[in-house]
Structures are given as structure tokens and as C-alpha cells.
Amino acid sequence: MEKQDIPFRFFFIVMSSILIFACLIKLNSQSPNGVLHWLTTIAICAGVPWLFALAAIIYYDIVDRKMRRYQAQEPERLKKHQARFYCHICGKPSPQPYRYWVDGAGEGGRQYSEGYYLIDYNRPTGLVQCAQCKKWTCDNADPPHLENGVCKKCLENTPKQV
């Protein structure tokens, strides 16, 4: 089991904020009139946005940690992709998975977001499938590995017709 990075500062700030907020509510309910009542009311009104700000900070910290963990796994995903997609003639792996742009347009042509790139690890780049054997070959090798969509090995194994 791997060690989890516990954000102690956030935990301490949240717990102390909740404790102070609870004390202010208790003080406000015990003194129904006077200066202490107004001070605690103002403090409670200021505390509500503070708790929402803390919730947002914690949310974005969690998202940031997930993103860093995902990015740390990128070399392993690329290694698996390259082990799966390679030229069966020269052994050259796919340089990267297929990336494509997704537009952020929604219903009725409204723009929901700016758009973003998606990565498809089930499609290689720099490789083309042979029409006969369905194996991957380099698309721009010198000398070419494909001739009219058929790889060099399939062309050699095909009996020549007279």
C-alpha cells in the first residue's frame, strides 16, 4: 500500500474554522442582544464565504493531485501503447497515440467550452494497417513498406499469376 499525502494544513485550517464557526454560533445564541450579538452575527456572516472558499480550495487541490497522478502514469501508458502498435516489418513503434480535437459546441450551435484534445490509445500514429494481414506497417518508410495498401511481406508471400 502506497503512502497517501495527507494535506495537514488544509485539514487543520478546516477543522479550526469549523470549531470557530461553531463557537460563534453558540455565542450568538447565548446573547440575544447587545454588542456581542452583533459581533458574532457579523463574524458568522463573514465565516460563511470563508467556508465556501475553503471548500473550493480543497476541491481544486484534489483535482490537482489527481491530474498530477494521471500525468505521472503517462510514460507507462505510452510504453504499453508502443508495445501494442509497432511496424511488423522493421519493428519501429508508434511515436504517440492518436490525438484529435473535440470542439466544445453543444446543442443549437452554442459554445459550451473552447474545445480540447482527446488521446486515443487504441489508434497509433505513423502506422498504417495492411489490407491483407491487418498488421501495422510504417506509412512513410524508405523504401516503402506498403504498396497499394498491401505490406511487403504479403506481396512476397502472394503467388504470382501468369
C-alpha positions in Angstrom: 0.0 0.0 0.0 1.5 3.3 -1.0 1.7 6.3 1.4 -1.0 8.9 0.9 0.0 12.5 1.0 -2.4 14.0 3.6 -2.8 17.8 3.3 -2.3 18.5 7.0 -2.5 22.3 6.6 -5.9 22.1 4.9 -7.2 19.7 7.5 -6.0 21.9 10.3 -7.5 25.1 8.7 -10.8 23.4 8.0 -11.1 21.9 11.5 -10.2 25.1 13.2 -12.6 27.1 11.0 -15.4 24.7 11.8 -14.6 24.9 15.5 -14.5 28.8 15.5 -17.7 28.8 13.4 -19.4 26.6 16.0 -18.2 28.7 18.9 -19.5 31.9 17.2 -22.9 30.3 16.6 -23.0 29.2 20.3 -22.1 32.7 21.5 -24.7 34.2 19.2 -27.4 32.0 20.6 -26.4 32.8 24.2 -26.5 36.6 23.9 -29.7 37.6 22.1 -28.9 41.3 22.4 -26.0 43.7 22.8 -22.7 44.2 21.2 -21.6 40.6 21.4 -24.7 39.6 19.5 -23.8 42.0 16.6 -20.1 41.0 16.6 -20.9 37.3 16.4 -23.5 37.9 13.7 -21.0 39.8 11.6 -18.4 37.1 12.2 -20.9 34.4 11.2 -21.8 36.3 8.0 -18.0 36.6 7.2 -17.5 32.9 8.1 -19.9 31.5 5.5 -17.9 32.8 2.5 -14.7 31.7 4.2 -16.1 28.1 4.4 -17.1 28.2 0.8 -13.6 29.4 -0.2 -12.1 26.6 1.8 -14.3 24.1 0.1 -13.2 25.4 -3.3 -9.5 25.4 -2.3 -9.8 21.8 -1.2 -11.7 20.8 -4.3 -9.1 22.3 -6.6 -6.3 20.7 -4.6 -7.9 17.3 -5.0 -8.3 17.9 -8.8 -4.7 19.0 -9.0 -3.4 15.9 -7.2 -5.5 13.6 -9.5 -4.1 15.4 -12.5 -0.5 15.0 -11.3 -1.1 11.3 -10.6 -2.6 10.9 -14.1 0.4 12.7 -15.7 2.8 10.6 -13.8 1.3 7.5 -15.3 1.8 8.8 -18.9 5.1 7.1 -19.6 3.7 3.7 -18.6 0.6 4.2 -20.9 2.9 5.3 -23.8 5.1 2.2 -23.2 2.1 -0.1 -23.3 0.8 1.7 -26.5 4.2 1.3 -28.2 4.4 -2.4 -27.2 0.9 -2.9 -28.8 1.4 -0.8 -32.0 4.7 -1.3 -34.0 5.7 -2.0 -37.6 5.8 -5.7 -38.2 8.5 -5.3 -40.8 11.1 -3.0 -39.2 9.8 -3.1 -35.6 9.5 0.7 -35.3 6.9 1.6 -32.6 4.2 4.2 -32.9 5.6 7.5 -31.8 2.5 8.5 -29.9 -1.2 7.7 -29.6 -3.7 9.3 -31.9 -4.8 12.8 -30.7 -7.8 14.7 -32.1 -9.5 17.9 -31.3 -13.0 17.9 -29.9 -15.0 21.1 -30.5 -16.9 22.4 -27.5 -20.1 23.1 -29.4 -23.3 22.0 -27.9 -27.0 21.9 -28.9 -28.1 24.5 -31.2 -24.6 25.6 -32.1 -24.0 27.1 -28.6 -20.4 27.0 -27.4 -20.0 25.2 -24.1 -16.2 25.2 -24.0 -13.3 26.2 -26.1 -12.7 22.6 -27.1 -10.0 20.2 -26.1 -7.7 17.4 -27.3 -8.6 13.7 -26.7 -6.0 11.0 -26.7 -7.0 7.6 -28.2 -4.6 4.9 -27.1 -6.3 2.4 -29.4 -5.1 4.1 -32.5 -1.5 4.6 -33.5 0.2 7.5 -35.4 2.8 6.9 -38.1 1.5 3.4 -38.9 -1.0 2.0 -41.4 -2.7 -1.4 -41.5 -2.0 -3.8 -44.3 -5.2 -4.6 -46.3 -4.5 -8.3 -46.3 -2.8 -9.3 -43.0 -4.2 -6.4 -40.9 -0.8 -5.9 -39.3 0.7 -2.4 -38.7 3.4 -1.1 -41.0 5.2 2.3 -41.3 3.4 4.7 -43.5 6.5 6.7 -44.7 9.4 4.3 -44.6 12.2 4.4 -47.1 12.0 2.0 -49.0 8.2 1.9 -48.6 6.7 -1.0 -46.6 3.3 -0.7 -48.3 2.4 -0.9 -52.0 -1.2 -0.2 -52.8 -2.2 -0.8 -49.2 -0.5 -4.2 -49.0 2.6 -4.8 -47.0 5.9 -6.1 -48.3 5.6 -9.5 -46.6 2.1 -10.1 -48.0 3.4 -9.2 -51.5 6.3 -11.6 -51.2 4.0 -14.4 -50.0 1.4 -13.9 -52.7 1.7 -16.4 -55.6 2.3 -14.6 -58.9 -0.3 -15.2 -61.5 0.8 -15.7 -65.1 
